[in-house]
Amino acid sequence: MKKWFLTGGLPAAILAVFVASPTAAWAATSPNLGMAGSFAILSSTYTNTAPGTTLNGDLGYTTPPAVAATVSGTTYSPPSSKYSTAGIDQGSALSSLASQACTHTFPPGAVDLATDTTHGTVGIYAPGVYCTAASSAASIGAAGITLTGGGTFIFRVNGALTTVANSAVRLAGGASACNVFWTPTAATTLGANSTFIGTDIDASGITIGNVITWTGQALAFGGTVSTSRDTITVGTCAATPSPSPSPTAGAPSVPPTGGASAPAGLSSITIGVALLISGTLISSTVWVRRRRG
């Protein structure tokens, strides 16, 4: 029989991860919003209570507001196929977000994201899926929060989402509004003069307080969105890449595309190891010696 022996090339720690975890976990991923991706506001009923609201994107509703907003994009209403398809795509995106495993679950009870320390540094959030416990609302206090890093941020709130007046959601370290998602199961209410970031999918309704600056989208197909002298700007987002499949033990090795030749008497194989280190796929070539026995 043939026996194979590793003789070098792959760090032991990386090999241990590969052997111990035949299928590696993946970080949070942004869903494809489809037709819903161009809407600043997508609602069934749209209410705007004062002049001065500006929507930099499309607007969709069944029932229009008494006071018109300034819309840089296109306004869609039934029987528009884009309007109805956007509603379907909103639901598909919500399902995709709900299917992703929580990377952190807050303790039971209402949580202030601005002051919580159970997830890590107070007020600072790295990419991941943040979930509140059952029937637990979330709020953003006056200190606000900072989302940092070039990944996806998902906040799954099992209750209402509120922000206080003058609060802010900020971006740092390569974070993009296109990769921030909020999915409360009860209504969203944003406090006056606050700054908000990301796509909020909430058919329970979204109330946007006076003079809000929002980079992202208010998606409430099936519900009501209310504005008052606010500015909502849809981010310019690149197409969502398809995630690579997880490496599986026993999968065929990938032929090397270059690099060192195998030493005399040795054969080479390439092992790809997916590690959740900055989302990088690390591969390495190892040399193996065949011994007959």
N, C-alpha and C positions, 0 to 999 in steps of 0.2 A: 504494500500500500504506500501511498505518497503522504508524506508529512510536510506541513508548511510551518516555517518559523519566521517571525518578523525580525528583521535585522537592523532597522533604523528608518529614519525619514519622517515618522509621524510622532508628534509629542504624545507621551503616555496619557496625559490628562484628556486630550482630545479623543484618543482612541477609547478611553474609558467611557466618555459620554456616548460615543457611537455604539459601543457594545451594550451599555446599560439601558439605552433608550433607543430601541429600533425605530420608533416613530417620534421625531422631535416635535415639541409644541411650537406654535407660531404666535407671534405677537398680534395685537389687534389689527384689523384690516378695514379699510374704508369701503363701503358698499358702492355699487353702481347706482346712481340716482336716476339714470335713464332720462325720460322726458321731464321729470321733476327738477332736474339739475339746473335749469335756466330760470326758475321762479324765485323772485325775492319774497313773494307771498303767494301761497297756494291755499285756498280756503273754500268753504262752501258759502259762508257769509263773511263779507269784508266790511268792517266799520271803520271809518276815518272821521274823527270828530272835529278836526280843525285844519285850516289851510296850512301848507308848509311841509307836508310829508313828501319825501322823495324816495322813489323805488328805482334803484339801478339794477334792473333785471326785469323779468316778466311778472305779470300779475294774473292770477286766476281766481275766479269766484263764480258762484251762482247768483247770489244777491249782492248788488253793488252798494258802495257807500253813498251817503247823502252828500259828503264833501269829497270831491275827486282828489286823488293824489297825483303828483307828477311822476309819470312812468317812462323810463328811458327805453324799455323794451316793448313787448306786445302784451295786450290784455286779452285773455282767453276766457270764454264762458261757453256753457252748453249752447249748441250741440258740437262744439269744437272737439275734434278727436284728440288733439294734443292735451286739452284740459282733462279729459277722462282718462287718457293713458297715463298722464302725470300722476293722477290719483292712484292708479294701479301700481305704478313704479314706486310711489311713496310707500305703499304697503309692503312691497318686496324688499325695499331698503330697510324698513323697520324690522322685518323678519330676519334679515341678514345680521343686523346689529344685535337682535335678541338671541341669536344662536351662538354668539361668541362667549366663551367662558370668562367669568370674572377673574381679573388678576388681583383685585382687592375688593373686599366687601366691608363696608363701614359697620360699626356696632349698631344694634337695633336702636331705633329712635331717630328723630329728626337730626340732620347733620348740617353744620355750617361748613361749607367747603373752604372758606377763608380761614377758619381757625382749627380745623381738624388736624390732629397729629398722628392718627393711627395709620395713615397711608404713607407717611414719611415727613419730610420737611414741611413745616407749616406754610400754607399758601402756595406751595410749588408742586406741580404735577408733571410726572414723566408720562410718555405714551403708555397706554394700557386701557383696560376695561374696568371702570369704577362703578360698583353697584351698591345701592342702599339696601338695607334689609327689608323684609316684607312690610308693607304699609308704612314706609319711612320716607318722609319728604326730605328735600335738600334745598339749601339756600346758599346765596353768596353774600357775605356780609360786607361791611364798608371797606375793609382792607383789600378785598378783591383776591383774585387768584392769578397765577402765572402758569401757563402751559409751555413746557420747554422740551425741545427735542424734535427730531425729524420723523416722527411716527404718527400713529392714529390715536386719538383720544376719544373714548366713548364713556359717557356718563349715563348709566341706566338707573333712573330714579323711580322707585316703586311708590310713587305719590306725586305731590305737586312740586314744581320747581319755581323758586322765587329769587329775585335779586333785590337788594335794598337800593334806595336812592344813592346816586353818586358812586356806586360800586363799579368795578371794572374786571373784565376778563382780558388778560394780556398774553401776548405771544413772545417767545424768546427761543434762542438756540435752534432756529430752523423750523419751528412749528408753523403750520399753515392752517388758516381758517377752513380750508377745503377738507381737512382731516380731523375736524372736531365735530362731535355728534352728541346730541342730548335727546333722550327718549323717556320723558316723564310719562307716567300713566294717569296723572291728573293734570289740571290746568297749569300753564306757564304764565307767570306774571313778572314783568321786568320793571324795576323801580325807575323813577324819573331821573333824567340826566345821567344815566349809567351807560357803560360801554359793554357790548356783548359780542361774543365771537362764536361762530359755528352754525351748524344746521340743527334746528330744533324741530323734531318730528312729534307732533302732539295734536291728535285729533280731538282731544278734550277742550282745546281752545288755547289761544295765545293772546294775552293782553300786553301790549307794548306801551309803557308809560310815556309821559311827555318828554320830548327831546331826547330820544334814545339814539345812539350811534351803534349800528349793528352791521358787522361784516359776516355775512352768511345768509341763511334762509329760514323763513318761518313757514313750515310745511304743516298745514292743518286741514288737509282735504277731509271733508266730513264734519268740520268744526268751524269755529269763528275766529278770525284774527281782527284785533282792534289796534289802531294806531292813532297818534296825536303828535303832529309836527316832528316826526321821526325820519331818520335816514337809514335805509337798509340797502346794502350793496352786496350783490352776489360775487363771491371771490372768483378769480380766474384760475381754474383748476385744470391740471393735466389729466389725461385719461387715466382711470384706475387700472394699474397693471394686474394681470392675473397672478395670484400667488403660486410660487413653485411648489410642486408636490413634496411632501415630507419624505426624507430618505427612509428606506425600508431595509431591514437586515435581509441579506440574501439577494438583494437586487444586483443585476449585472453591473460590473465595474465599468467606469467610463474611461475609454482609452485616453491616455495623456496626449495633449496637443503640442507639447514641447517640453524642454527641460533636460535634465541629465539623463544619460543613457544608463541602463542597468549594468552594474559591475559584472565581471566575468562570472559565470556560473549561477547568476541570480536572475530571477524574473521580477517584473514590476507590476504592481496593480495600483490603481488610484481609488482612494476612498474619499467620498464627499461627505462632509459632516456639517449638518445645519446646526448652528449655535445661535442662540438669541443674544449675540453680542453686536450691538449696533446693526442688527439685521443682516449680518454678513455671512455668506456661505463660504466656509473654509474647506479647501480640499488639499490633500497631500498625497504624495506618492511614497509607498513603502516598498522595500525590497524583501523578497521572500526566497528562502532556499528550499528546494525540494530534496527530501531525503527518502530514499527507498528503504522500506523495512518489511 
